[in-house]
Structure formats: structure tokens, C-alpha cells
Amino acid sequence: MAGNDTQGILKQIDELWRPFMAEVERLGESGIEQPTTAGWSAKEMLAHIAFWDEAVEGAVTMLFRQASLPEGWRFGSGYMSEDGDWPQDFVHNAREAEWARRQPAEAVLSRLESAHQRMLKFMETVTDEEVAAHPEYFPELAKHYQEHLPELRGLKRV
């Protein structure tokens, strides 16, 4: 898999997104209510994925480019750190799982798709120089889908 320039990263994202989404579609709305081997429902896991896809814009803009996010920018769950503090991963994951529990499956699936499209659109602004300057970050983006794919594959369509 390519991954050392912007187009390579986008290709990698696409290659790993497709089988991930094929499993989401196989499960359908009722299927994502099932618990996964990781201990959360597939619906909660999908909200987690959506959050981290949404976080790409914030990470690149604020951390790498040292710029501010556009006025009113928020995560799909409505979250936005007010004081600039960034909690540890498990805090975000728990909050996003809680958000998903209160949502119908359709809303979580819509957010997942929107977050992915938003990330792809934003990634078009990322330069090859930025990718090269942050080799620990960009190649990991697509791997998140691959990491959670076995959880989906372990579920039955209901």
C-alpha cells in the first residue's frame, strides 16, 4: 500500500474504507446494535470512528498548521473543547460511545458517512510536504478502519 504522499494516503484510506463499509452495510441498521468483542456495540464503535475521522481536520489545522479552526467548527456529536485542552483518547471514546447510545442507528450511520466525506475533502488540502513532515500521523489514518474491521466481521446480520 502506498502512503508517503497525499495521494498515497488517500488511496490507502479508500482501500481500507471499502471493506470496512461493506461490513457496515452487511450488518444494516439493526445489526449495528449488537455488542462487539471489544465490549461496545458496533453503533458505539462507528461513532468512535466518525469522531476520529472528524478529528483529522482539527489535528492538522491546530497542531500541524498552528492555525485556528473555522468559527463554529464542531464534532458531529456537538463536542468541542472549550479550553483548548485535549483529553486522553479513552475520554473521547467514552463520550462518543455515550452519544451513540442516545442516537438511532440511522443518525450514527449518517454521521459516519459525513465524517468520512469531510475528512476526504479536508485531506485534499494536505500537501505532500505536510505528509512527509508527519509520517507518524498520516499513514495511521486508514489503519483505524482495518483495526476495527474484525469487530464488524464477527457480527451477524440481524
N, C-alpha and C positions, 0 to 999 in steps of 0.2 A: 504494500500500500504506500502511495505517495504521501507526503506530508511535510515537506520542508519549504513550501511556499504557499501563498494564499490559495491558489487553485488546487494544489495538492491537498490542503486541509479541507477545502470544500468537497473535493472528490471523496476523501476519506469519510467525511460526515455523511454524504449521500450513500456511500456503500454500506455503512453500518446502520443508518436510519431505516433503509428499506426493509431489512429483515425484522428490525425492531417493530416497525409499524405493521408489518404483515402479521405479527403475533398479536398486536393490539387489536387489529381488525378481526382476526380469527376469534378472539375472545368476545368481542362485542361489548355493548354497554353492561349487560348483566354479568358477563364473565369477569369484568374488572373489579367486581365487588368481592371476589374471592381473596382469601389470605394467601400470601406468597411464603416461600420458605424463609424469607428474611424477616417475617413477623409482621409485616404491614400488608394491607390489601394492595392489589395491583393498582387500584384507583389512587391510593396514597402515594405509591411509588411513581405513578405517572405525574402527579402534581410536583413531586420532588424533581423529576426530570425537567418538567416545564420551568421550575424555578431556576435551575442551574443553566438552562438554555437562555433564560432571560438575563441571568447574571453576567453573561458574556459582555454585553454592551456596557454594563457598569464597570466591570473589571478593566476592560480595555480603555474606556474613556477616563475613568478616575485614576486607576493605578498606573497604567502604561502611558497614557497621553497627558496625565496630570491636568485634566480639564473637568468641567462640571457637566453633569447630565442635564438634558433639556428640562426646563421648568415643568413641573407636574409629572415627571417620569416616575412610574411606579411599577412594581412587580404585578403580575396577573392576580395575585391574591390580595393586592392592596398594600402589601408591606413596603415600607421604605424606612431605612434607618434615619432617624431624625437628627441624631447627634454625630453622625459620621462613623460611629463605632460599628464594626463588623463582627457579629458573634461567631462562635465556632460553628463548624458545619452541622453538628448534631442539633444545635439550636434551630437553625434554618430548617433542617429536615423535619424536626418535630412540629414546627409551626406550619409548614406546608402540608404535612400529613393531616394535621388538625383541620386546616382549611378544606382539604379534600373530603374529609368525613362529613362535612356540612353541605357538600355540593352534590347535585345529581351527576351521574356519570357523564351525561352529555356536556355539562359545563367543564368538567375536568378534561375530557377529550378535546373540546374546543380550545381550551387554554393550551393544551399540549401542542396542538397544530399551530396555533397563533404564535406561541413562544418559539417554535422551531422556525417558522417563516420569518419572524422578527430577527432571530439570530442570523439566518442566512442572509437577509437583507443587510444587516449590520456588517457581517463578515466581508461583504463586498467593498467596504470602506477600509478594511485592514490591508496594509501594504506588506509586500514580501519582506521589507526591512523590519517591520514590527514582528512578523512571524519569526524571522531569524534572531531577533533580539530577545524573544521569549520562547525558546524551544521547550521549556518545561511546561508551558501552558497550552499553546495551540494544538499540538498533536494529541493532547489528552481529551479534547472536546468530544470527539466522536466515540472515544473508548467508553464513555459513560453509557451509551446505548448498549454496547457489547457487554458491559459489566452486568447490566440488569436483564439482558435477554434471557438467560436461563430461568430467571424467576417467572417470566411470562410463559416460556415453553413448558414449564412444569404444571401449568394450569389447564383445566379442561374447559371447553366451550360449554356454557350452560344455557 
